[in-house]
Amino acid sequence: MPLIAAGGIGSAADAYARIRAGASLVQLYSALVYEGPGLAKRIAGGLNALLARDGFANVAQAIGTE
């Protein structure tokens, strides 16, 4: 069953923590309103860096690893 993390996600680190905790999808809303549409691109780039740092080839490999 997919888990969706919503609330309090405003950075790649926030999204990555939720993914490692078991979320297969993260939802942006409030931070997107305050920071604008570029936030999604910044988070995606940051996630790529965090995944590479920890040796994951993709997000699916990181889901639930903590």
Jmol script that loads the backbone (N, CA, C; Angstrom):
load data "model"
ATOM      1  N   MET A   1       0.843  -1.160   0.000  1.00  0.00           N
ATOM      2  CA  MET A   1       0.000   0.000   0.000  1.00  0.00           C
ATOM      3  C   MET A   1       0.899   1.237   0.000  1.00  0.00           C
ATOM      4  N   PRO A   2       0.714   2.143  -0.942  1.00  0.00           N
ATOM      5  CA  PRO A   2       1.542   3.351  -0.981  1.00  0.00           C
ATOM      6  C   PRO A   2       1.220   4.281   0.186  1.00  0.00           C
ATOM      7  N   LEU A   3       2.247   4.864   0.740  1.00  0.00           N
ATOM      8  CA  LEU A   3       2.097   5.870   1.782  1.00  0.00           C
ATOM      9  C   LEU A   3       2.412   7.232   1.193  1.00  0.00           C
ATOM     10  N   ILE A   4       1.617   8.227   1.533  1.00  0.00           N
ATOM     11  CA  ILE A   4       1.811   9.587   1.041  1.00  0.00           C
ATOM     12  C   ILE A   4       2.163  10.479   2.220  1.00  0.00           C
ATOM     13  N   ALA A   5       3.310  11.138   2.145  1.00  0.00           N
ATOM     14  CA  ALA A   5       3.728  12.081   3.183  1.00  0.00           C
ATOM     15  C   ALA A   5       3.258  13.471   2.787  1.00  0.00           C
ATOM     16  N   ALA A   6       2.541  14.115   3.691  1.00  0.00           N
ATOM     17  CA  ALA A   6       2.038  15.459   3.427  1.00  0.00           C
ATOM     18  C   ALA A   6       2.249  16.309   4.662  1.00  0.00           C
ATOM     19  N   GLY A   7       2.625  17.544   4.448  1.00  0.00           N
ATOM     20  CA  GLY A   7       2.804  18.474   5.558  1.00  0.00           C
ATOM     21  C   GLY A   7       4.250  18.577   5.994  1.00  0.00           C
ATOM     22  N   GLY A   8       4.719  19.793   6.087  1.00  0.00           N
ATOM     23  CA  GLY A   8       6.064  20.036   6.593  1.00  0.00           C
ATOM     24  C   GLY A   8       7.189  19.717   5.637  1.00  0.00           C
ATOM     25  N   ILE A   9       6.891  19.591   4.368  1.00  0.00           N
ATOM     26  CA  ILE A   9       7.936  19.277   3.395  1.00  0.00           C
ATOM     27  C   ILE A   9       8.274  20.547   2.624  1.00  0.00           C
ATOM     28  N   GLY A  10       9.475  21.057   2.878  1.00  0.00           N
ATOM     29  CA  GLY A  10       9.898  22.286   2.231  1.00  0.00           C
ATOM     30  C   GLY A  10      11.300  22.215   1.673  1.00  0.00           C
ATOM     31  N   SER A  11      11.906  21.017   1.764  1.00  0.00           N
ATOM     32  CA  SER A  11      13.281  20.865   1.266  1.00  0.00           C
ATOM     33  C   SER A  11      13.502  19.417   0.843  1.00  0.00           C
ATOM     34  N   ALA A  12      14.608  19.196   0.150  1.00  0.00           N
ATOM     35  CA  ALA A  12      14.960  17.837  -0.257  1.00  0.00           C
ATOM     36  C   ALA A  12      15.196  16.961   0.963  1.00  0.00           C
ATOM     37  N   ALA A  13      15.804  17.521   1.996  1.00  0.00           N
ATOM     38  CA  ALA A  13      16.059  16.747   3.218  1.00  0.00           C
ATOM     39  C   ALA A  13      14.752  16.308   3.866  1.00  0.00           C
ATOM     40  N   ASP A  14      13.748  17.191   3.873  1.00  0.00           N
ATOM     41  CA  ASP A  14      12.436  16.835   4.430  1.00  0.00           C
ATOM     42  C   ASP A  14      11.815  15.682   3.633  1.00  0.00           C
ATOM     43  N   ALA A  15      11.829  15.814   2.323  1.00  0.00           N
ATOM     44  CA  ALA A  15      11.249  14.778   1.467  1.00  0.00           C
ATOM     45  C   ALA A  15      12.006  13.463   1.618  1.00  0.00           C
ATOM     46  N   TYR A  16      13.319  13.528   1.672  1.00  0.00           N
ATOM     47  CA  TYR A  16      14.149  12.328   1.785  1.00  0.00           C
ATOM     48  C   TYR A  16      13.886  11.608   3.103  1.00  0.00           C
ATOM     49  N   ALA A  17      13.733  12.355   4.171  1.00  0.00           N
ATOM     50  CA  ALA A  17      13.440  11.740   5.464  1.00  0.00           C
ATOM     51  C   ALA A  17      12.123  10.984   5.415  1.00  0.00           C
ATOM     52  N   ARG A  18      11.117  11.564   4.766  1.00  0.00           N
ATOM     53  CA  ARG A  18       9.810  10.898   4.655  1.00  0.00           C
ATOM     54  C   ARG A  18       9.910   9.649   3.779  1.00  0.00           C
ATOM     55  N   ILE A  19      10.688   9.729   2.712  1.00  0.00           N
ATOM     56  CA  ILE A  19      10.880   8.573   1.822  1.00  0.00           C
ATOM     57  C   ILE A  19      11.582   7.450   2.568  1.00  0.00           C
ATOM     58  N   ARG A  20      12.639   7.777   3.271  1.00  0.00           N
ATOM     59  CA  ARG A  20      13.374   6.753   4.021  1.00  0.00           C
ATOM     60  C   ARG A  20      12.516   6.154   5.134  1.00  0.00           C
ATOM     61  N   ALA A  21      11.530   6.917   5.604  1.00  0.00           N
ATOM     62  CA  ALA A  21      10.623   6.421   6.637  1.00  0.00           C
ATOM     63  C   ALA A  21       9.495   5.560   6.060  1.00  0.00           C
ATOM     64  N   GLY A  22       9.370   5.510   4.731  1.00  0.00           N
ATOM     65  CA  GLY A  22       8.395   4.622   4.113  1.00  0.00           C
ATOM     66  C   GLY A  22       7.444   5.246   3.120  1.00  0.00           C
ATOM     67  N   ALA A  23       7.503   6.552   2.930  1.00  0.00           N
ATOM     68  CA  ALA A  23       6.598   7.192   1.969  1.00  0.00           C
ATOM     69  C   ALA A  23       7.051   6.915   0.537  1.00  0.00           C
ATOM     70  N   SER A  24       6.099   6.600  -0.311  1.00  0.00           N
ATOM     71  CA  SER A  24       6.420   6.412  -1.728  1.00  0.00           C
ATOM     72  C   SER A  24       6.012   7.628  -2.547  1.00  0.00           C
ATOM     73  N   LEU A  25       5.390   8.604  -1.881  1.00  0.00           N
ATOM     74  CA  LEU A  25       4.982   9.839  -2.533  1.00  0.00           C
ATOM     75  C   LEU A  25       5.017  10.955  -1.498  1.00  0.00           C
ATOM     76  N   VAL A  26       5.486  12.128  -1.900  1.00  0.00           N
ATOM     77  CA  VAL A  26       5.452  13.290  -1.002  1.00  0.00           C
ATOM     78  C   VAL A  26       4.619  14.383  -1.657  1.00  0.00           C
ATOM     79  N   GLN A  27       3.871  15.090  -0.835  1.00  0.00           N
ATOM     80  CA  GLN A  27       2.984  16.140  -1.320  1.00  0.00           C
ATOM     81  C   GLN A  27       3.491  17.502  -0.863  1.00  0.00           C
ATOM     82  N   LEU A  28       3.579  18.424  -1.800  1.00  0.00           N
ATOM     83  CA  LEU A  28       3.958  19.801  -1.490  1.00  0.00           C
ATOM     84  C   LEU A  28       2.727  20.677  -1.601  1.00  0.00           C
ATOM     85  N   TYR A  29       2.574  21.573  -0.671  1.00  0.00           N
ATOM     86  CA  TYR A  29       1.515  22.554  -0.833  1.00  0.00           C
ATOM     87  C   TYR A  29       1.922  23.891  -0.224  1.00  0.00           C
ATOM     88  N   SER A  30       1.954  23.990   1.078  1.00  0.00           N
ATOM     89  CA  SER A  30       2.235  25.278   1.714  1.00  0.00           C
ATOM     90  C   SER A  30       3.588  25.838   1.292  1.00  0.00           C
ATOM     91  N   ALA A  31       4.617  25.012   1.324  1.00  0.00           N
ATOM     92  CA  ALA A  31       5.942  25.492   0.933  1.00  0.00           C
ATOM     93  C   ALA A  31       5.947  25.920  -0.525  1.00  0.00           C
ATOM     94  N   LEU A  32       5.189  25.237  -1.350  1.00  0.00           N
ATOM     95  CA  LEU A  32       5.087  25.587  -2.766  1.00  0.00           C
ATOM     96  C   LEU A  32       4.445  26.961  -2.932  1.00  0.00           C
ATOM     97  N   VAL A  33       3.447  27.248  -2.118  1.00  0.00           N
ATOM     98  CA  VAL A  33       2.789  28.555  -2.164  1.00  0.00           C
ATOM     99  C   VAL A  33       3.779  29.657  -1.793  1.00  0.00           C
ATOM    100  N   TYR A  34       4.564  29.422  -0.749  1.00  0.00           N
ATOM    101  CA  TYR A  34       5.490  30.447  -0.261  1.00  0.00           C
ATOM    102  C   TYR A  34       6.757  30.570  -1.107  1.00  0.00           C
ATOM    103  N   GLU A  35       7.241  29.459  -1.649  1.00  0.00           N
ATOM    104  CA  GLU A  35       8.520  29.480  -2.366  1.00  0.00           C
ATOM    105  C   GLU A  35       8.383  29.458  -3.880  1.00  0.00           C
ATOM    106  N   GLY A  36       7.201  29.171  -4.394  1.00  0.00           N
ATOM    107  CA  GLY A  36       6.985  29.201  -5.833  1.00  0.00           C
ATOM    108  C   GLY A  36       7.236  27.874  -6.513  1.00  0.00           C
ATOM    109  N   PRO A  37       6.923  27.811  -7.806  1.00  0.00           N
ATOM    110  CA  PRO A  37       7.004  26.556  -8.546  1.00  0.00           C
ATOM    111  C   PRO A  37       8.423  26.011  -8.711  1.00  0.00           C
ATOM    112  N   GLY A  38       9.425  26.834  -8.507  1.00  0.00           N
ATOM    113  CA  GLY A  38      10.803  26.346  -8.593  1.00  0.00           C
ATOM    114  C   GLY A  38      11.167  25.396  -7.467  1.00  0.00           C
ATOM    115  N   LEU A  39      10.364  25.366  -6.422  1.00  0.00           N
ATOM    116  CA  LEU A  39      10.642  24.492  -5.284  1.00  0.00           C
ATOM    117  C   LEU A  39      10.702  23.024  -5.700  1.00  0.00           C
ATOM    118  N   ALA A  40       9.785  22.588  -6.540  1.00  0.00           N
ATOM    119  CA  ALA A  40       9.763  21.187  -6.961  1.00  0.00           C
ATOM    120  C   ALA A  40      11.067  20.802  -7.653  1.00  0.00           C
ATOM    121  N   LYS A  41      11.582  21.667  -8.496  1.00  0.00           N
ATOM    122  CA  LYS A  41      12.845  21.388  -9.194  1.00  0.00           C
ATOM    123  C   LYS A  41      14.005  21.344  -8.210  1.00  0.00           C
ATOM    124  N   ARG A  42      14.018  22.263  -7.236  1.00  0.00           N
ATOM    125  CA  ARG A  42      15.084  22.264  -6.224  1.00  0.00           C
ATOM    126  C   ARG A  42      15.039  20.993  -5.376  1.00  0.00           C
ATOM    127  N   ILE A  43      13.852  20.576  -5.008  1.00  0.00           N
ATOM    128  CA  ILE A  43      13.729  19.352  -4.215  1.00  0.00           C
ATOM    129  C   ILE A  43      14.172  18.139  -5.032  1.00  0.00           C
ATOM    130  N   ALA A  44      13.780  18.059  -6.293  1.00  0.00           N
ATOM    131  CA  ALA A  44      14.180  16.933  -7.144  1.00  0.00           C
ATOM    132  C   ALA A  44      15.698  16.869  -7.286  1.00  0.00           C
ATOM    133  N   GLY A  45      16.334  18.012  -7.503  1.00  0.00           N
ATOM    134  CA  GLY A  45      17.797  18.029  -7.609  1.00  0.00           C
ATOM    135  C   GLY A  45      18.461  17.633  -6.308  1.00  0.00           C
ATOM    136  N   GLY A  46      17.922  18.134  -5.203  1.00  0.00           N
ATOM    137  CA  GLY A  46      18.467  17.771  -3.901  1.00  0.00           C
ATOM    138  C   GLY A  46      18.285  16.299  -3.594  1.00  0.00           C
ATOM    139  N   LEU A  47      17.142  15.741  -3.977  1.00  0.00           N
ATOM    140  CA  LEU A  47      16.917  14.307  -3.774  1.00  0.00           C
ATOM    141  C   LEU A  47      17.918  13.472  -4.554  1.00  0.00           C
ATOM    142  N   ASN A  48      18.198  13.884  -5.785  1.00  0.00           N
ATOM    143  CA  ASN A  48      19.201  13.153  -6.570  1.00  0.00           C
ATOM    144  C   ASN A  48      20.544  13.125  -5.859  1.00  0.00           C
ATOM    145  N   ALA A  49      20.948  14.254  -5.288  1.00  0.00           N
ATOM    146  CA  ALA A  49      22.220  14.325  -4.578  1.00  0.00           C
ATOM    147  C   ALA A  49      22.208  13.449  -3.324  1.00  0.00           C
ATOM    148  N   LEU A  50      21.110  13.473  -2.585  1.00  0.00           N
ATOM    149  CA  LEU A  50      21.015  12.660  -1.367  1.00  0.00           C
ATOM    150  C   LEU A  50      21.002  11.169  -1.697  1.00  0.00           C
ATOM    151  N   LEU A  51      20.286  10.796  -2.739  1.00  0.00           N
ATOM    152  CA  LEU A  51      20.257   9.392  -3.158  1.00  0.00           C
ATOM    153  C   LEU A  51      21.651   8.915  -3.560  1.00  0.00           C
ATOM    154  N   ALA A  52      22.344   9.717  -4.343  1.00  0.00           N
ATOM    155  CA  ALA A  52      23.700   9.352  -4.777  1.00  0.00           C
ATOM    156  C   ALA A  52      24.637   9.250  -3.579  1.00  0.00           C
ATOM    157  N   ARG A  53      24.514  10.179  -2.647  1.00  0.00           N
ATOM    158  CA  ARG A  53      25.367  10.165  -1.447  1.00  0.00           C
ATOM    159  C   ARG A  53      25.228   8.856  -0.677  1.00  0.00           C
ATOM    160  N   ASP A  54      23.998   8.343  -0.627  1.00  0.00           N
ATOM    161  CA  ASP A  54      23.734   7.139   0.148  1.00  0.00           C
ATOM    162  C   ASP A  54      23.771   5.858  -0.679  1.00  0.00           C
ATOM    163  N   GLY A  55      24.129   5.968  -1.955  1.00  0.00           N
ATOM    164  CA  GLY A  55      24.327   4.796  -2.798  1.00  0.00           C
ATOM    165  C   GLY A  55      23.070   4.211  -3.414  1.00  0.00           C
ATOM    166  N   PHE A  56      22.000   4.991  -3.477  1.00  0.00           N
ATOM    167  CA  PHE A  56      20.766   4.526  -4.111  1.00  0.00           C
ATOM    168  C   PHE A  56      20.743   4.986  -5.560  1.00  0.00           C
ATOM    169  N   ALA A  57      20.291   4.114  -6.449  1.00  0.00           N
ATOM    170  CA  ALA A  57      20.198   4.455  -7.870  1.00  0.00           C
ATOM    171  C   ALA A  57      18.912   5.227  -8.181  1.00  0.00           C
ATOM    172  N   ASN A  58      17.889   5.028  -7.340  1.00  0.00           N
ATOM    173  CA  ASN A  58      16.610   5.710  -7.565  1.00  0.00           C
ATOM    174  C   ASN A  58      15.835   5.793  -6.262  1.00  0.00           C
ATOM    175  N   VAL A  59      14.747   6.536  -6.267  1.00  0.00           N
ATOM    176  CA  VAL A  59      13.939   6.746  -5.076  1.00  0.00           C
ATOM    177  C   VAL A  59      13.367   5.418  -4.564  1.00  0.00           C
ATOM    178  N   ALA A  60      12.938   4.559  -5.457  1.00  0.00           N
ATOM    179  CA  ALA A  60      12.319   3.307  -5.049  1.00  0.00           C
ATOM    180  C   ALA A  60      13.228   2.486  -4.128  1.00  0.00           C
ATOM    181  N   GLN A  61      14.518   2.547  -4.348  1.00  0.00           N
ATOM    182  CA  GLN A  61      15.449   1.809  -3.511  1.00  0.00           C
ATOM    183  C   GLN A  61      15.536   2.387  -2.097  1.00  0.00           C
ATOM    184  N   ALA A  62      15.230   3.656  -1.934  1.00  0.00           N
ATOM    185  CA  ALA A  62      15.367   4.306  -0.635  1.00  0.00           C
ATOM    186  C   ALA A  62      14.111   4.211   0.233  1.00  0.00           C
ATOM    187  N   ILE A  63      12.990   3.847  -0.351  1.00  0.00           N
ATOM    188  CA  ILE A  63      11.716   3.828   0.392  1.00  0.00           C
ATOM    189  C   ILE A  63      11.800   2.837   1.553  1.00  0.00           C
ATOM    190  N   GLY A  64      11.548   3.346   2.746  1.00  0.00           N
ATOM    191  CA  GLY A  64      11.475   2.501   3.935  1.00  0.00           C
ATOM    192  C   GLY A  64      12.784   1.953   4.446  1.00  0.00           C
ATOM    193  N   THR A  65      13.888   2.557   4.101  1.00  0.00           N
ATOM    194  CA  THR A  65      15.192   2.022   4.521  1.00  0.00           C
ATOM    195  C   THR A  65      15.621   2.458   5.916  1.00  0.00           C
ATOM    196  N   GLU A  66      14.822   3.280   6.569  1.00  0.00           N
ATOM    197  CA  GLU A  66      15.170   3.672   7.937  1.00  0.00           C
ATOM    198  C   GLU A  66      14.283   3.026   8.924  1.00  0.00           C
TER     199      GLU A  66
END
end "model"
wireframe off; spacefill off
backbone 0.3
color backbone group
